[in-house]
Amino acid sequence: MLNRLMRTTWTTVMTPFAKAFLALGISPDVVTVVGTLGVCFGALAFYPRGEFLVGTLVITAFIFSDNVDGVMARLSGRQGVWGAFLDSTLDRVGDAAIFGGLVLYYAGPGASLLMAGLALACLILGMVVSYAKARAEGLGMTCNVGIAERADRLLAVLLATGLVGLGLPTVVLTVVLALLALASLVTVIQRMATVHRQAFPPAETG
């Protein structure tokens, strides 16, 4: 749901930035790579030290590139399989860095095996959610279902982590991570069921 909302809303917001980057001769691929590096830096430089607010602000600033590069590609007529592949692949890297940064903090200075485990569960299940869709599409089937799409997961974890960085109790992040892990598990099951129905369609009667 949030993915569709972001596409329409942020396309309008990001178009001026996209035009400016193109005028400077910057390619969409460069924006994609720089954005991912920025997200990884924000997540892995600040989250493991417990600097949640700063890390979230840095990540949020760079995560906007996920929308800018797509707008740039459309404006320049450079949409293609390579750009889509690069964007999807590096999205997984950025997502892993965000949850990985939380795992490192709670497995170290944060000293909470529960939080580390929840963050790790979100990381793993989030990867499976994405893989299930990619694998299904690679087999010629559709799998665009689920209650925990990427944009929803990112908004939830970044908002909760930033609020904890502002001083809210850690239980806020605990609840959000637990819900994200559960929602991701449900999404995996939904996608497996969807593919199963396509792989084994009911026999026609009559």
Secondary structure, 3 states (H helix, E strand, C coil): CHHHHHHHHHHHHHHHHHHHHHHCCCCHHHHHHHHHHHHHHHHHHHHHHCCHHHHHHHHHHHHCHHHHHHHHHHHHCCCCHHHHHHHHHHHHHHHHHHHHHHHHHHHCCCCCHHHHHHHHHHHHHHHHHHHHHHHHHHCCCCCCCCCCCHHHHHHHHHHHHHHHHCCCCCHHHHHHHHHHHHHHHHHHHHHHHHHHHHHCCCCCCC
